[in-house]
Amino acid sequence: MKNQNCGIVSDACASVASTLRVPSPVLRQRLNQRRRTAHGLCLLLWTLLWLQALAPIAAPAAEPSSQADKPYRLLVVLHFADDAMFTPAFTGAVEREVRDQTRNLFGPLAAVEVANKHPLVDRLPPGGLAALELPPEEFAASLKLGEQSFDKAFLFQIDYRAGLYELAWRQLDGDVAQLGPYRSRNTPDRPWLGKAIGLAIQDDFAPTAAVLPTVERDKVQLEFRGLLLDGPRLANWLGEDCVLQPFWVVQQGDGSLARVPLPFTALELTPDGGGKWARVITNLPNPWLQTARVVGFQAWKLHTQSGRFRLHLVDQSTGEPLQNCSVYAGERGFDSLGDGQRLPDPDARGYVVASRPFERLAYLRISQDAGPGVQLPLPITADWCEMTCKVSIDEAAAEKSELERRIGYLVEDVKALETGLDDRVRDVNRLNGAKRYEEALRSTRDALAYGKKYADPSLKHLRTLDASWQKLKLPPGASLAWLEKQSQELASQQKSLETLAENLERIIQRNDAQSRANVLIELGNQAEREGDIDEALEKYSLALGEQPDQPPLAKRLDQLKAAWKIKSPEQRQARQFVYAVWAKIEPAGVETALPQATKAFETLRTAGDYLTAGKLMKVNERLVTELDQVIGQLAGRDGDADRQEHEKYVGLLEQLAKFQQQVADYYGAASLAGGLGAGSGESVKTPSFDAGDEKSSETTPPKSPAPADDAPPSSSAPSSKSSSSDTSDEEEEPPLSKTPSAGAK
């Protein structure tokens, strides 16, 4: 082909030259130059084609396409033993019966062929079908009969011994390149032999499916082969208790695809999913992570039953038997595992044997001392199942377990402390809202005394536990991070309560409406800095209600109302996304929601809504900090999946940082142009109580403690009151906001 292409170009050049009449030596010389150029191009083209032939590069394998509308190509091989009982007439009748029954069984789901010879049968090992093993690269050849290829095959060996017809068979699946378990049965009834083979195929047939990951880690969508051809018939093989083995579809170096089972992972059909959804049971942190080599996911049905199992526990690094482990097993999920589900301790060889049978699927937990351990599923596919588990020994497991126990106690203590403080804060809110300032002051001092009595010892204990954690060189823990954040919240709350007490004393001493207005102004400033414009409008309006003669505040309120006004449905939708969705987003959801946030920002910028953009900027600041913490935690881990997660979150952080810069640039310029200040907002100054007298001190409203994003939430948190600023200019004098602050709540 290379020489032919080069000849085509040369012939074309010669043809052009032959049609020209050359009237002068100059033109003849130019024509010769063009001929030499054409021959040079031909030589270059031939060289490139030759180099391409010398360096073949396998094209990337495409992700497996959907097979929901494709039937199975099923081959049934019946290999009869050399016995006088198996006459040609009898074997031919059995083949016809099996062909008719199997085709009727599958209908449009499968194109069935029955044969009595196959090359694979002729080269079975001495142990027969039970000892048969096939490497993945031999599956395609083993599923061929002559020139015809098949997707699935059943190999039957049929013998006659001691008055019984004995069947033994294995299933070969080309979709997932798997060899099914060895199975056998017998029958004394000669006319029943064909029916017995058909029932074996019906019982052992394992449908395959493409696995489509969802945004939920523990839920996937399944697309079974042949689903669109006859869904009800396919459902007969699935049932409501279907368990599947998932596989990674991995691209090899030569471009071919191999199937690798996901370790310690099983899929279980959801009862109401119609065979399209499955629950993921796994010990892997991210089983559905696609890489340059993992191009897809597949699964096939496991034929589960009732049976017992035996575990072999070994040290991951040395392979030595492991004994200092506790093993728990149950059938109702990992959450149900407790002391009643504990199995006997491993013996001297590291074996643990289940004393009773389990149905379909066993949920296992293997732990050292009191640690959380490793959770994994074990499908029960035989009367006896065996599995080897390699466990990483933690030399400091006992010390770490004790430390985690003490940290858990401290978490409970801090939660109880927060609950007690929340009760006192709500009492302050109630009294403040009723303007019973003397009683509110007493409640504030009671809250301060309560916090000092219990918070100081807890914080001191936290420092001790943190030092012990660092001494063991353990990675950052969620509970410690939560406690550290709560300690900061408690310290901040104590300061706010102290400021609140001072302002309450000032209000009581002066009994001045301006004092209450100052408190509301400070609350409005705080809300405006946080981007909570509705709350800021409410507080400023209340402040004007307390003291109407405040021109700067009235001007500020009018500016905010004008800037906060909704101009279009698109702007309303974008604002609702920022406050209702983006403000509550967790780090794990940033990747999915970031495109919508970017779109919402463009809508806000088009509408000139820089106030909502300010809230967006505040949320971005929080997410950048939390993503950085996640990256720091992943950086201390060694697993491939963790490194991939680390790279993903690093890229996501870069995207979010660029997005934050765009929002900040726009907000700074737009807020200055709008006359409301730049940055976090230009606060309204609090007027003096009296001319020449001291000014009210700025306060930060004490917030009810909130847990870290990756830690258990507080048992109690005060609710916040929603408000609207675009409804009416007439406002009654409401009770102060429910969050305690200086002179309010």
LUMVEXDO-646098 format. One line per 10 residues: number of its first residue (from 0); their letters; for each residue x, z, y of C-alpha. Coordinates in nm, 3 decimals, m for minus. Example, Ala and Ser with C-alpha at 12.3 -4.5 7.8 and 13.67 -1.06 7.14 Angstrom:
2
0 = as = 1.230 0.780 m0.450  1.367 0.714 m0.106
END
This chain:
745
0 = mknqncgivs = 0.000 0.000 0.000  0.286 0.077 0.240  0.445 m0.267 0.182  0.108 m0.434 0.207  0.035 m0.274 0.546  0.375 m0.374 0.678  0.319 m0.731 0.556  m0.015 m0.751 0.733  0.146 m0.660 1.067  0.433 m0.909 1.012
10 = dacasvastl = 0.196 m1.193 0.916  m0.012 m1.126 1.225  0.295 m1.151 1.447  0.405 m1.476 1.277  0.056 m1.623 1.316  0.055 m1.554 1.687  0.400 m1.708 1.725  0.299 m2.026 1.539  0.009 m2.096 1.772  0.226 m2.085 2.086
20 = rvpspvlrqr = 0.391 m2.391 2.236  0.723 m2.283 2.388  0.793 m2.514 2.685  1.121 m2.356 2.800  1.424 m2.164 2.668  1.327 m1.863 2.884  0.987 m1.835 2.719  1.145 m1.893 2.378  1.385 m1.604 2.445  1.100 m1.375 2.547
30 = lnqrrrtahg = 0.907 m1.471 2.235  1.207 m1.386 2.016  1.231 m1.045 2.186  0.865 m0.980 2.114  0.917 m1.079 1.751  1.205 m0.835 1.721  0.988 m0.563 1.879  0.706 m0.638 1.633  0.945 m0.616 1.338  1.075 m0.285 1.475
40 = lclllwtllw = 0.721 m0.148 1.493  0.662 m0.263 1.136  0.975 m0.083 1.022  0.869 0.236 1.206  0.521 0.223 1.052  0.664 0.173 0.702  0.905 0.466 0.751  0.626 0.702 0.860  0.414 0.606 0.559  0.713 0.655 0.328
50 = lqalapiaap = 0.784 1.002 0.470  0.420 1.097 0.427  0.438 0.999 0.061  0.753 1.205 0.009  0.606 1.521 0.163  0.249 1.567 0.034  0.076 1.868 0.181  m0.233 2.008 0.013  m0.534 1.985 0.238  m0.700 2.319 0.306
60 = aaepssqadk = m0.975 2.386 0.058  m1.317 2.400 0.212  m1.535 2.707 0.181  m1.767 2.678 m0.123  m2.080 2.490 m0.020  m2.434 2.608 m0.081  m2.561 2.550 m0.435  m2.914 2.682 m0.388  m3.053 2.333 m0.459  m2.816 2.249 m0.746
70 = pyrllvvlhf = m2.899 2.311 m1.113  m2.652 2.454 m1.362  m2.486 2.210 m1.598  m2.502 2.418 m1.917  m2.318 2.346 m2.241  m2.408 2.527 m2.566  m2.145 2.488 m2.841  m2.259 2.583 m3.194  m1.962 2.618 m3.429  m2.082 2.670 m3.786
80 = addamftpaf = m1.848 2.821 m4.044  m1.738 2.616 m4.341  m2.003 2.747 m4.578  m2.236 2.574 m4.823  m2.532 2.744 m4.652  m2.478 2.528 m4.345  m2.584 2.185 m4.464  m2.587 1.893 m4.216  m2.966 1.889 m4.224  m2.986 2.262 m4.148
90 = tgaverevrd = m2.725 2.258 m3.867  m2.891 1.952 m3.713  m3.227 2.127 m3.715  m3.075 2.438 m3.551  m2.914 2.223 m3.281  m3.243 2.051 m3.203  m3.429 2.382 m3.193  m3.169 2.538 m2.963  m3.173 2.233 m2.736  m3.554 2.234 m2.709
100 = qtrnlfgpla = m3.581 2.610 m2.656  m3.300 2.624 m2.399  m3.428 2.332 m2.196  m3.775 2.483 m2.196  m3.626 2.820 m2.098  m3.432 2.693 m1.797  m3.659 2.411 m1.681  m3.523 2.264 m1.354  m3.262 2.543 m1.326  m3.023 2.383 m1.575
110 = avevankhpl = m2.936 2.054 m1.740  m2.864 2.160 m2.100  m2.642 1.993 m2.357  m2.588 2.118 m2.714  m2.282 2.023 m2.921  m2.128 2.134 m3.250  m1.766 2.063 m3.157  m1.544 2.159 m2.866  m1.164 2.152 m2.822  m1.163 2.518 m2.718
120 = vdrlppggla = m1.308 2.624 m3.054  m1.027 2.449 m3.239  m0.759 2.650 m3.056  m0.911 2.998 m3.071  m0.656 3.278 m3.130  m0.645 3.459 m3.466  m0.882 3.723 m3.336  m1.149 3.460 m3.267  m1.382 3.473 m2.968  m1.317 3.843 m2.917
130 = alelppeefa = m0.948 3.774 m2.847  m1.007 3.464 m2.632  m0.845 3.473 m2.289  m0.847 3.195 m2.032  m0.630 3.178 m1.719  m0.822 3.057 m1.410  m0.645 2.722 m1.402  m0.776 2.636 m1.752  m1.144 2.691 m1.679  m1.212 2.342 m1.548
140 = aslklgeqsf = m1.058 2.180 m1.858  m1.234 2.421 m2.092  m1.572 2.332 m1.940  m1.538 1.964 m2.021  m1.667 1.780 m2.324  m1.533 1.429 m2.331  m1.582 1.286 m1.984  m1.866 1.524 m1.896  m1.805 1.843 m1.692  m2.015 2.159 m1.702
150 = dkaflfqidy = m2.058 2.468 m1.481  m2.132 2.716 m1.759  m2.085 2.721 m2.136  m2.187 2.939 m2.430  m1.950 2.929 m2.728  m2.120 3.042 m3.052  m1.953 3.112 m3.384  m2.208 3.120 m3.667  m2.122 3.261 m4.010  m2.304 3.374 m4.323
160 = raglyelawr = m2.193 3.697 m4.488  m2.360 3.931 m4.736  m2.701 3.776 m4.687  m2.690 3.787 m4.305  m2.649 3.510 m4.050  m2.395 3.645 m3.802  m2.374 3.524 m3.441  m2.080 3.586 m3.207  m2.057 3.433 m2.862  m1.884 3.434 m2.523
170 = qldgdvaqlg = m2.004 3.298 m2.190  m1.775 3.086 m1.966  m1.867 3.051 m1.600  m1.696 2.785 m1.392  m1.847 2.892 m1.058  m1.657 3.222 m1.058  m1.396 3.135 m1.328  m1.494 3.431 m1.544  m1.514 3.482 m1.920  m1.808 3.697 m2.026
180 = pyrsrntpdr = m1.784 3.989 m2.270  m1.780 3.935 m2.644  m2.124 3.987 m2.797  m2.269 3.960 m3.146  m2.590 4.004 m3.348  m2.720 3.910 m3.694  m3.042 3.813 m3.868  m3.139 3.780 m4.236  m3.406 3.521 m4.161  m3.280 3.163 m4.200
190 = pwlgkaigla = m3.565 3.002 m3.998  m3.502 3.262 m3.722  m3.141 3.151 m3.657  m3.226 2.897 m3.385  m3.455 3.147 m3.214  m3.182 3.413 m3.228  m2.938 3.178 m3.052  m3.194 3.101 m2.783  m3.261 3.472 m2.726  m2.885 3.537 m2.700
200 = iqddfaptaa = m2.858 3.276 m2.424  m3.163 3.417 m2.249  m3.032 3.774 m2.262  m2.671 3.697 m2.167  m2.714 3.427 m1.900  m2.550 3.547 m1.576  m2.666 3.374 m1.254  m2.407 3.323 m0.980  m2.454 3.347 m0.604  m2.277 3.289 m0.277
210 = vlptverdkv = m2.230 3.615 m0.084  m2.299 3.596 0.289  m2.175 3.905 0.480  m2.393 4.050 0.757  m2.317 4.264 1.060  m2.391 4.566 0.839  m2.095 4.670 0.624  m2.315 4.795 0.339  m2.557 4.500 0.322  m2.504 4.133 0.229
220 = qlefrgllld = m2.721 3.829 0.180  m2.719 3.644 m0.154  m2.780 3.274 m0.212  m2.824 3.218 m0.586  m2.752 2.886 m0.745  m3.075 2.699 m0.822  m3.287 2.930 m0.604  m3.462 2.640 m0.432  m3.532 2.465 m0.763  m3.731 2.743 m0.931
230 = gprlanwlge = m3.714 3.083 m0.761  m3.969 3.262 m0.985  m3.791 3.149 m1.301  m3.456 3.265 m1.159  m3.610 3.603 m1.070  m3.674 3.665 m1.442  m3.297 3.694 m1.493  m3.242 3.914 m1.189  m3.505 4.185 m1.215  m3.523 4.489 m0.987
240 = dcvlqpfwvv = m3.217 4.668 m1.124  m2.967 4.384 m1.095  m2.599 4.475 m1.045  m2.347 4.206 m0.951  m1.969 4.180 m0.943  m1.846 4.024 m0.614  m1.538 3.800 m0.587  m1.304 3.687 m0.311  m1.275 3.307 m0.304  m0.901 3.269 m0.240
250 = qqgdgslarv = m0.723 2.947 m0.147  m0.411 2.893 m0.356  m0.086 2.737 m0.238  m0.183 2.401 m0.392  m0.518 2.399 m0.213  m0.729 2.499 m0.514  m0.969 2.792 m0.510  m0.935 3.104 m0.724  m1.181 3.390 m0.770  m1.047 3.745 m0.746
260 = plpftalelt = m1.282 4.037 m0.827  m1.324 4.287 m0.544  m1.179 4.610 m0.685  m1.405 4.916 m0.705  m1.696 4.720 m0.555  m2.044 4.639 m0.684  m2.358 4.483 m0.537  m2.708 4.611 m0.613  m3.018 4.405 m0.533  m3.252 4.577 m0.290
270 = pdgggkwarv = m3.600 4.630 m0.441  m3.783 4.459 m0.154  m3.528 4.183 m0.085  m3.677 3.917 m0.310  m3.335 3.856 m0.466  m3.185 3.764 m0.129  m3.034 4.095 m0.018  m2.799 4.338 m0.185  m2.659 4.683 m0.109  m2.279 4.710 m0.109
280 = itnlpnpwlq = m2.120 4.997 m0.302  m1.746 4.999 m0.239  m1.435 5.205 m0.179  m1.278 4.933 0.038  m1.274 4.986 0.417  m1.365 4.624 0.495  m1.446 4.418 0.183  m1.579 4.117 0.376  m1.278 4.046 0.595  m1.209 3.671 0.596
290 = tarvvgfqaw = m0.848 3.559 0.636  m0.660 3.231 0.620  m0.668 3.259 0.239  m1.003 3.430 0.177  m1.243 3.144 0.251  m1.563 3.287 0.104  m1.732 3.527 m0.134  m1.923 3.483 m0.459  m2.085 3.707 m0.720  m2.230 3.694 m1.068
300 = klhtqsgrfr = m2.474 3.918 m1.245  m2.346 4.195 m1.471  m2.556 4.284 m1.775  m2.571 4.659 m1.733  m2.709 4.904 m1.984  m2.694 5.269 m2.088  m2.351 5.387 m2.196  m2.066 5.632 m2.158  m1.727 5.581 m1.999  m1.371 5.705 m2.010
310 = lhlvdqstge = m1.141 5.720 m1.707  m0.765 5.713 m1.720  m0.617 5.876 m1.411  m0.254 5.792 m1.332  m0.019 5.846 m1.041  m0.017 5.536 m0.824  0.358 5.550 m0.762  0.493 5.655 m1.105  0.218 5.565 m1.352  0.234 5.915 m1.498
320 = plqncsvyag = m0.090 6.083 m1.617  m0.268 6.278 m1.346  m0.427 6.615 m1.418  m0.479 6.800 m1.088  m0.792 6.602 m0.998  m1.165 6.675 m0.999  m1.401 6.400 m1.116  m1.772 6.391 m1.034  m2.020 6.136 m1.171  m2.388 6.074 m1.101
330 = ergfdslgdg = m2.655 5.804 m1.100  m2.830 5.868 m0.765  m2.555 5.787 m0.515  m2.244 5.951 m0.378  m2.439 6.195 m0.160  m2.594 6.358 m0.468  m2.258 6.450 m0.624  m2.200 6.824 m0.641  m2.074 7.092 m0.876  m2.350 7.009 m1.125
340 = qrlpdpdarg = m2.212 6.655 m1.164  m1.852 6.756 m1.226  m1.693 6.616 m1.542  m1.436 6.798 m1.760  m1.085 6.817 m1.618  m0.838 6.543 m1.720  m0.652 6.609 m2.044  m0.275 6.600 m2.087  m0.281 6.218 m2.093  m0.497 6.193 m1.780
350 = yvvasrpfer = m0.821 6.097 m1.959  m1.169 6.207 m1.853  m1.462 6.135 m2.086  m1.828 6.139 m1.984  m2.023 6.365 m2.218  m2.355 6.185 m2.163  m2.464 5.824 m2.117  m2.526 5.678 m1.771  m2.778 5.410 m1.682  m2.657 5.082 m1.526
360 = laylrisqda = m2.424 5.225 m1.261  m2.218 5.542 m1.234  m2.117 5.678 m0.891  m1.773 5.842 m0.918  m1.578 6.068 m0.687  m1.214 6.157 m0.762  m1.062 6.425 m0.541  m0.767 6.659 m0.526  m0.847 7.022 m0.447  m1.128 7.031 m0.188
370 = gpgvqlplpi = m1.043 6.704 m0.015  m1.299 6.424 0.036  m1.146 6.216 m0.244  m1.209 5.856 m0.343  m1.559 5.719 m0.410  m1.611 5.417 m0.633  m1.884 5.256 m0.845  m1.855 5.189 m1.219  m2.104 4.938 m1.369  m2.196 5.033 m1.726
380 = tadwcemtck = m2.176 4.705 m1.921  m2.118 4.834 m2.274  m2.177 5.135 m2.496  m1.827 5.248 m2.396  m1.662 5.150 m2.067  m1.300 5.224 m1.985  m1.136 5.213 m1.643  m0.789 5.305 m1.518  m0.774 5.461 m1.171  m0.446 5.480 m0.984
390 = vsideaaaek = m0.455 5.782 m0.753  m0.211 5.856 m0.473  m0.090 6.216 m0.509  m0.097 6.420 m0.191  0.163 6.696 m0.215  0.010 6.878 0.079  m0.348 6.841 m0.048  m0.411 7.216 m0.081  m0.274 7.300 0.263  m0.455 7.007 0.419
400 = selerrigyl = m0.779 7.106 0.245  m0.755 7.460 0.380  m0.680 7.328 0.728  m0.977 7.092 0.715  m1.196 7.381 0.601  m1.090 7.589 0.901  m1.144 7.293 1.133  m1.493 7.250 0.986  m1.573 7.614 1.058  m1.451 7.569 1.416
410 = vedvkaletg = m1.671 7.260 1.455  m1.973 7.467 1.351  m1.872 7.745 1.591  m1.840 7.503 1.882  m2.178 7.349 1.798  m2.334 7.696 1.801  m2.160 7.767 2.133  m2.295 7.444 2.280  m2.645 7.528 2.159  m2.629 7.868 2.327
420 = lddrvrdvnr = m2.500 7.714 2.650  m2.768 7.444 2.638  m3.037 7.712 2.616  m2.897 7.886 2.923  m2.856 7.557 3.109  m3.220 7.471 3.045  m3.318 7.811 3.183  m3.112 7.736 3.497  m3.289 7.397 3.524  m3.630 7.558 3.501
430 = lngakryeea = m3.557 7.822 3.763  m3.387 7.575 3.994  m3.677 7.333 3.964  m3.912 7.614 4.067  m3.675 7.700 4.358  m3.632 8.053 4.225  m3.272 8.058 4.336  m3.205 8.430 4.289  m3.310 8.413 3.924  m3.123 8.083 3.882
440 = lrstrdalay = m2.808 8.252 4.009  m2.845 8.530 3.753  m2.894 8.275 3.474  m2.589 8.080 3.593  m2.373 8.392 3.584  m2.508 8.472 3.238  m2.409 8.122 3.120  m2.061 8.169 3.270  m2.015 8.502 3.093  m2.141 8.360 2.764
450 = gkkyadpslk = m1.904 8.062 2.784  m1.605 8.279 2.873  m1.676 8.520 2.588  m1.694 8.256 2.315  m1.524 7.944 2.454  m1.184 8.101 2.523  m1.126 8.223 2.163  m1.245 7.888 2.026  m1.007 7.694 2.248  m0.720 7.923 2.149
460 = hlrtldaswq = m0.806 7.868 1.782  m0.812 7.491 1.842  m0.456 7.500 1.977  m0.340 7.679 1.660  m0.514 7.432 1.429  m0.381 7.134 1.621  m0.025 7.268 1.591  m0.069 7.307 1.213  m0.208 6.953 1.191  0.095 6.816 1.377
470 = klklppgasl = 0.330 7.016 1.157  0.189 6.844 0.847  0.240 6.507 1.024  m0.116 6.404 0.947  m0.282 6.105 1.116  m0.529 6.175 1.398  m0.849 6.328 1.263  m1.203 6.265 1.388  m1.296 6.635 1.387  m0.989 6.737 1.588
480 = awlekqsqel = m1.050 6.456 1.836  m1.410 6.570 1.873  m1.302 6.931 1.927  m1.046 6.826 2.187  m1.308 6.630 2.377  m1.554 6.916 2.356  m1.294 7.159 2.488  m1.253 6.938 2.795  m1.630 6.917 2.834  m1.661 7.295 2.809
490 = asqqksletl = m1.387 7.349 3.067  m1.552 7.099 3.300  m1.890 7.264 3.246  m1.749 7.605 3.328  m1.606 7.475 3.656  m1.935 7.309 3.741  m2.125 7.628 3.667  m1.886 7.821 3.891  m1.945 7.571 4.173  m2.317 7.589 4.104
500 = aenleriiqr = m2.308 7.966 4.135  m2.124 7.940 4.469  m2.377 7.693 4.606  m2.666 7.903 4.483  m2.521 8.201 4.665  m2.490 7.988 4.978  m2.849 7.870 4.947  m2.971 8.224 4.900  m2.767 8.349 5.195  m2.870 8.071 5.434
510 = ndaqsranvl = m3.210 7.991 5.285  m3.162 7.656 5.448  m3.325 7.332 5.350  m3.004 7.153 5.435  m2.827 7.347 5.159  m3.064 7.209 4.900  m3.031 6.864 5.050  m2.652 6.888 5.026  m2.677 6.967 4.658  m2.905 6.667 4.602
520 = ielgnqaere = m2.672 6.443 4.803  m2.381 6.544 4.584  m2.589 6.475 4.275  m2.681 6.135 4.419  m2.314 6.062 4.491  m2.226 6.153 4.134  m2.503 5.932 3.994  m2.398 5.644 4.219  m2.036 5.673 4.110  m2.150 5.656 3.748
530 = gdidealeky = m2.365 5.349 3.821  m2.696 5.533 3.765  m2.866 5.387 4.072  m3.222 5.494 3.982  m3.108 5.857 3.964  m2.909 5.819 4.287  m3.216 5.683 4.468  m3.422 5.973 4.337  m3.171 6.235 4.451  m3.126 6.077 4.795
540 = slalgeqpdq = m3.504 6.058 4.839  m3.535 6.424 4.741  m3.259 6.512 4.987  m3.447 6.336 5.266  m3.758 6.524 5.159  m3.569 6.852 5.201  m3.418 6.749 5.536  m3.558 6.429 5.690  m3.321 6.431 5.989  m3.026 6.264 5.814
550 = pplakrldql = m2.973 5.910 5.959  m2.662 5.825 5.749  m2.846 5.919 5.431  m3.157 5.724 5.531  m2.941 5.418 5.601  m2.765 5.457 5.269  m3.097 5.485 5.088  m3.230 5.168 5.251  m2.914 4.977 5.163  m2.933 5.088 4.802
560 = kaawkikspe = m3.301 4.996 4.771  m3.236 4.651 4.913  m2.935 4.589 4.690  m3.118 4.728 4.383  m3.422 4.505 4.418  m3.492 4.270 4.125  m3.484 3.905 4.227  m3.558 3.725 3.899  m3.667 3.786 3.538  m3.318 3.687 3.423
570 = qrqarqfvya = m3.164 3.954 3.642  m3.410 4.213 3.506  m3.317 4.117 3.150  m2.944 4.136 3.224  m2.983 4.477 3.389  m3.185 4.604 3.093  m2.909 4.487 2.856  m2.639 4.671 3.054  m2.826 5.003 3.072  m3.016 4.999 2.742
580 = vwakiepagv = m2.770 4.821 2.509  m2.417 4.788 2.647  m2.408 5.145 2.782  m2.476 5.276 2.430  m2.249 5.036 2.239  m1.993 5.177 1.996  m1.644 5.025 1.941  m1.755 4.869 1.612  m2.030 4.675 1.792  m1.822 4.544 2.085
590 = etalpqatka = m1.717 4.224 1.908  m2.079 4.124 1.842  m2.220 4.223 2.181  m1.931 4.110 2.406  m2.057 3.748 2.443  m2.399 3.880 2.553  m2.231 4.119 2.797  m2.032 3.829 2.944  m2.352 3.629 2.980  m2.529 3.923 3.142
600 = fetlrtagdy = m2.242 3.961 3.391  m2.267 3.594 3.491  m2.640 3.644 3.550  m2.574 3.953 3.762  m2.306 3.774 3.964  m2.539 3.481 4.026  m2.811 3.721 4.142  m2.565 3.919 4.357  m2.646 4.238 4.162  m2.313 4.413 4.210
610 = ltagklmkvn = m2.466 4.758 4.157  m2.549 4.680 3.795  m2.205 4.520 3.769  m2.066 4.859 3.875  m2.243 5.024 3.581  m2.103 4.750 3.357  m1.755 4.830 3.487  m1.800 5.202 3.406  m1.911 5.124 3.051  m1.616 4.887 3.007
620 = erlvteldqv = m1.378 5.166 3.113  m1.517 5.386 2.837  m1.499 5.112 2.575  m1.138 5.024 2.666  m1.041 5.389 2.613  m1.226 5.416 2.282  m1.087 5.087 2.150  m0.738 5.206 2.238  m0.801 5.524 2.036  m0.921 5.318 1.737
630 = igqlagrdgd = m0.607 5.102 1.759  m0.392 5.415 1.769  m0.558 5.550 1.455  m0.519 5.219 1.267  m0.154 5.189 1.369  m0.067 5.493 1.158  m0.203 5.342 0.836  m0.019 5.121 0.588  m0.293 4.925 0.408  m0.329 4.548 0.449
640 = adrqehekyv = m0.694 4.588 0.543  m0.599 4.848 0.807  m0.334 4.618 0.952  m0.589 4.337 0.971  m0.835 4.574 1.137  m0.559 4.674 1.378  m0.491 4.311 1.472  m0.863 4.246 1.517  m0.912 4.542 1.752  m0.595 4.457 1.948
650 = glleqlakfq = m0.736 4.109 2.015  m1.075 4.256 2.099  m0.915 4.499 2.344  m0.739 4.212 2.520  m1.069 4.025 2.555  m1.243 4.334 2.689  m0.959 4.405 2.935  m0.981 4.050 3.076  m1.356 4.085 3.102  m1.318 4.421 3.277
660 = qqvadyygaa = m1.078 4.268 3.531  m1.335 4.000 3.617  m1.609 4.260 3.662  m1.386 4.488 3.871  m1.271 4.204 4.098  m1.628 4.095 4.159  m1.759 4.448 4.213  m1.486 4.542 4.460  m1.543 4.235 4.676  m1.923 4.235 4.648
670 = slagglgags = m1.968 4.606 4.724  m1.754 4.576 5.039  m1.951 4.274 5.149  m2.274 4.462 5.082  m2.167 4.753 5.301  m2.175 5.009 5.019  m1.802 5.064 4.982  m1.557 4.945 4.716  m1.428 5.082 4.394  m1.651 5.352 4.256
680 = gesvktpsfd = m1.875 5.359 4.559  m1.844 5.515 4.904  m2.025 5.849 4.876  m2.266 5.981 5.137  m2.099 6.266 5.323  m2.266 6.602 5.294  m2.377 6.733 5.636  m2.271 7.079 5.755  m2.506 7.370 5.731  m2.468 7.440 6.101
690 = agdekssett = m2.256 7.296 6.377  m1.908 7.442 6.352  m1.992 7.620 6.025  m1.836 7.563 5.684  m1.941 7.256 5.485  m2.092 7.280 5.145  m1.840 7.228 4.873  m1.864 6.920 4.654  m1.991 6.990 4.306  m2.005 6.805 3.979
700 = ppkspapadd = m2.321 6.865 3.779  m2.242 7.045 3.455  m2.319 6.819 3.163  m2.441 6.928 2.828  m2.158 6.881 2.580  m2.168 6.544 2.405  m1.981 6.471 2.082  m1.713 6.209 2.045  m1.829 5.870 1.923  m1.669 5.914 1.581
710 = appsssapss = m1.770 6.279 1.531  m2.098 6.454 1.442  m2.331 6.491 1.738  m2.414 6.819 1.902  m2.713 6.994 1.758  m2.883 7.007 2.097  m2.861 6.806 2.415  m3.083 6.828 2.724  m3.293 6.525 2.800  m3.258 6.331 3.121
720 = kssssdtsde = m3.552 6.221 3.334  m3.590 5.849 3.397  m3.686 5.742 3.747  m3.772 5.425 3.931  m3.692 5.340 4.289  m3.891 5.017 4.336  m4.241 5.160 4.299  m4.329 5.328 4.624  m4.172 5.454 4.944  m4.393 5.761 4.940
730 = eeepplsktp = m4.244 6.040 4.733  m4.369 6.389 4.667  m4.123 6.674 4.651  m4.047 6.692 4.275  m3.861 6.966 4.092  m3.487 6.923 4.086  m3.327 6.714 3.814  m3.299 6.865 3.467  m2.921 6.846 3.449  m2.772 7.170 3.593
740 = sagak = m2.561 7.120 3.903  m2.480 7.291 4.224  m2.813 7.402 4.358  m3.006 7.172 4.127  m3.121 7.167 3.768
END
